[in-house]
């Protein structure tokens, strides 16, 4: 009983985590093919704030397992690294529904070690892409996110939503995406803060390529 009480007190004393400024993204349950390498570049900047630049290399181990990492900077200053291991349902499981689970281990300057567990639920067909990521981060924080997008020709448009209850931050992004070019990913978005504790405006861009 004393151990349980101490654990709960530790969680209560842990610093609240805001929505991740370096990787503003909803996972759609897809992964690199076995033996395939990928690279994503994340650029995020709040109005009047620093430019966050993140490199995310990845590599497909099997049809359901992908390894990846993050190298983070803000205005050119080193801001930590993360390693991740993502498991997803293979294409043979379903042509429309995807499930997954992503694990991350991070080391951030002035914050120390951290981590994340991200369940992934997604649906995609020729017209729509919908996904939900109910994220649990450590130190203790619950940060759910979701997206809904409509495809037309090679493009797409939609909304992404991010919420950090412990920090009273909520964001809604209007997005434009490139869907119709093989192995190429483009995501452009402008986000608005929905609470007084949130940033007023944030621009984000993701550029990706699977080699």
HUDADA-V239187 format. One record per pair of residues at least 4 apart in sequence whose ideal C-beta (glycine too) atoms are under 7 Angstrom apart, sorted by sequence separation. I is the first residue (numbers start at 1). J is the second residue. If there is no record, write none. Layout:
BEGIN
I/J
I/J
END
This chain:
BEGIN
1/5
2/6
3/7
4/8
5/9
6/10
7/11
8/12
9/13
10/14
20/24
32/36
45/49
61/65
73/77
89/93
108/112
137/141
152/156
194/198
32/37
61/66
73/78
74/79
89/94
124/129
151/156
164/169
193/198
32/38
45/51
60/66
61/67
73/79
107/113
108/114
136/142
137/143
150/156
178/184
193/199
45/52
59/66
72/79
106/113
123/130
149/156
150/157
163/170
178/185
193/200
43/51
44/52
58/66
59/67
72/80
106/114
122/130
135/143
149/157
150/158
178/186
58/67
72/81
89/98
106/115
122/131
135/144
149/158
162/171
177/186
192/201
43/53
58/68
71/81
88/98
89/99
105/115
121/131
134/144
135/145
148/158
177/187
191/201
57/68
70/81
89/100
104/115
120/131
121/132
133/144
147/158
148/159
161/172
190/201
191/202
42/54
56/68
57/69
69/81
70/82
88/100
104/116
133/145
147/159
175/187
176/188
56/69
69/82
87/100
120/133
147/160
159/172
160/173
175/188
190/203
191/204
41/55
42/56
56/70
69/83
86/100
87/101
103/117
119/133
132/146
159/173
175/189
69/84
118/133
119/134
131/146
146/161
159/174
160/175
174/189
189/204
40/56
54/70
55/71
68/84
86/102
102/118
131/147
145/161
159/175
173/189
174/190
54/71
118/135
145/162
158/175
173/190
188/205
39/57
54/72
67/85
68/86
84/102
85/103
101/119
102/120
130/148
145/163
157/175
173/191
187/205
23/42
84/103
101/120
116/135
117/136
144/163
157/176
172/191
187/206
22/42
24/44
38/58
53/73
66/86
84/104
100/120
129/149
143/163
171/191
172/192
83/104
99/120
116/137
143/164
155/176
156/177
171/192
185/206
186/207
22/44
37/59
52/74
65/87
82/104
83/105
99/121
128/150
129/151
155/177
171/193
172/194
185/207
21/44
64/87
82/105
114/137
115/138
127/150
141/164
142/165
155/178
156/179
171/194
185/208
36/60
50/74
51/75
64/88
82/106
98/122
114/138
127/151
154/178
155/179
170/194
35/60
50/75
64/89
114/139
126/151
141/166
154/179
170/195
184/209
32/58
34/60
64/90
80/106
81/107
97/123
149/175
154/180
169/195
183/209
32/59
33/60
34/61
63/90
80/107
96/123
129/156
153/180
154/181
168/195
171/198
183/210
32/60
34/62
80/108
96/124
149/177
151/179
169/197
170/198
31/60
34/63
79/108
80/109
96/125
160/189
168/197
169/198
22/52
79/109
167/197
21/52
23/54
78/109
171/202
22/54
32/66
31/66
23/70
22/70
22/72
31/86
22/79
31/88
30/88
29/88
30/98
29/98
29/99
29/100
27/100
27/102
27/118
29/120
27/120
29/122
28/122
28/124
28/129
29/131
28/131
27/131
26/131
27/133
26/133
26/145
17/137
26/146
26/147
17/139
15/139
17/141
19/143
14/139
16/141
14/140
17/143
11/140
26/160
24/162
19/162
19/164
40/185
18/164
17/164
17/166
18/167
16/166
17/167
19/169
49/199
16/167
18/169
19/171
47/199
46/199
47/200
47/201
46/201
46/202
45/202
44/202
45/203
44/204
43/204
43/205
42/206
40/206
41/207
40/207
40/208
39/208
38/208
39/209
38/209
38/210
38/211
36/210
37/211
36/211
32/210
24/204
25/206
END
